[in-house]
Amino acid sequence: AMGKEVERKAGQNPLALRNLLNELLPMQVAKNMVAPALVYRTGRFANSVQVDDINMGNRMTNISYTYRRDPYETFALGGAKYTPYRDPDKLIRKSLREVAIGIVGGKFGMTGV
């Protein structure tokens, strides 16, 4: 279990928060990879998801992330195999929200790159 001290520090330090999210995110993405979403097979997608940048504002923390485009971009909005269920961004945002909410509370936005 994460100590309050870790939460307190990470909650105020974008770099610490980014490192913590990057540590926890692959496991959370993997956990959420069940049908009808993208299904966990090799771990390649889950392990490619990465938080790049965190901007902490007064009202909201904005988290930007990337993931391996090839071959997963085809499932994203505008891709040949896109469905709302299989959207990688939806999966990442859900996972990020679940991980981040425990650390920074509910006020954050997310941008995929």
Wavefront OBJ file of the C-alpha trace (Angstrom):
o trace
v 0.000 0.000 0.000
v 1.140 3.482 -0.789
v 1.979 5.629 2.223
v 0.385 9.046 2.716
v 3.878 10.524 2.552
v 4.395 9.230 -0.994
v 0.983 10.509 -2.022
v 1.643 13.900 -0.495
v 5.003 14.301 -2.228
v 3.867 12.967 -5.592
v 0.767 15.117 -5.441
v 2.929 18.232 -5.450
v 5.810 17.113 -7.619
v 5.113 16.565 -11.341
v 8.258 14.482 -11.887
v 7.573 12.191 -8.929
v 3.973 11.877 -10.066
v 5.032 11.026 -13.632
v 7.432 8.351 -12.379
v 4.797 6.875 -10.111
v 2.174 6.816 -12.879
v 4.626 5.201 -15.297
v 5.343 2.531 -12.712
v 1.665 1.740 -12.091
v 0.112 2.403 -15.495
v 1.203 -0.712 -17.468
v -0.336 -3.006 -14.829
v -3.563 -1.029 -14.771
v -3.812 -0.953 -18.588
v -3.168 -4.703 -18.679
v -5.898 -5.253 -16.093
v -8.368 -3.266 -18.214
v -7.514 -5.096 -21.444
v -10.522 -7.409 -21.631
v -13.089 -7.816 -24.397
v -14.756 -5.855 -25.907
v -11.712 -3.580 -25.400
v -8.314 -4.480 -26.795
v -7.395 -7.833 -25.281
v -4.137 -8.428 -23.424
v -1.910 -10.841 -25.331
v 1.807 -10.023 -25.317
v 1.923 -7.007 -23.034
v 3.415 -4.942 -25.853
v 0.656 -2.334 -25.833
v 0.297 -2.083 -22.049
v 4.051 -1.663 -21.628
v 4.236 0.984 -24.353
v 1.883 3.385 -22.587
v 3.851 6.222 -21.067
v 3.115 9.477 -19.317
v 5.279 12.156 -20.927
v 4.319 15.333 -19.229
v 2.324 16.603 -16.294
v 1.207 20.200 -15.970
v -0.160 21.075 -12.587
v -2.591 23.955 -12.577
v -4.575 25.431 -9.719
v -7.777 23.687 -10.722
v -6.600 20.812 -12.837
v -3.630 18.563 -13.467
v -3.150 17.823 -17.157
v -1.479 14.545 -18.035
v -0.164 13.887 -21.538
v 0.749 10.390 -22.664
v 1.927 8.385 -25.652
v 1.742 4.750 -26.699
v 3.217 2.581 -29.416
v 1.488 3.664 -32.656
v 2.386 0.612 -34.699
v 0.198 -1.448 -34.849
v -2.250 -0.002 -32.293
v -3.069 3.245 -34.085
v -5.429 1.321 -36.349
v -7.793 0.917 -33.367
v -7.741 4.651 -32.529
v -10.319 7.177 -33.701
v -9.936 7.506 -37.482
v -8.088 4.183 -37.769
v -9.211 1.324 -40.027
v -10.159 -0.988 -37.148
v -11.597 1.659 -34.818
v -14.573 0.811 -32.621
v -15.543 2.791 -29.504
v -14.788 -0.307 -27.432
v -11.320 -0.916 -28.806
v -10.156 2.694 -28.761
v -6.655 2.699 -27.185
v -7.128 6.259 -25.904
v -10.277 5.298 -24.052
v -8.440 2.375 -22.449
v -5.459 4.524 -21.466
v -7.614 7.335 -20.071
v -9.686 4.930 -18.005
v -6.511 3.322 -16.626
v -4.833 6.661 -15.980
v -7.902 7.952 -14.197
v -8.014 4.867 -11.955
v -4.338 5.182 -11.063
v -4.181 8.971 -10.746
v -7.337 9.420 -8.713
v -5.714 7.626 -5.798
v -2.753 9.994 -5.951
v -3.994 13.431 -6.961
v -7.740 13.216 -6.452
v -10.317 13.786 -9.144
v -9.243 16.937 -10.944
v -7.186 16.150 -13.990
v -7.432 16.077 -17.758
v -5.601 13.907 -20.269
v -4.151 14.436 -23.706
v -2.961 11.669 -25.962
v -0.044 12.487 -28.255
l 1 2 3 4 5 6 7 8 9 10 11 12 13 14 15 16 17 18 19 20 21 22 23 24 25 26 27 28 29 30 31 32 33 34 35 36 37 38 39 40 41 42 43 44 45 46 47 48 49 50 51 52 53 54 55 56 57 58 59 60 61 62 63 64 65 66 67 68 69 70 71 72 73 74 75 76 77 78 79 80 81 82 83 84 85 86 87 88 89 90 91 92 93 94 95 96 97 98 99 100 101 102 103 104 105 106 107 108 109 110 111 112 113
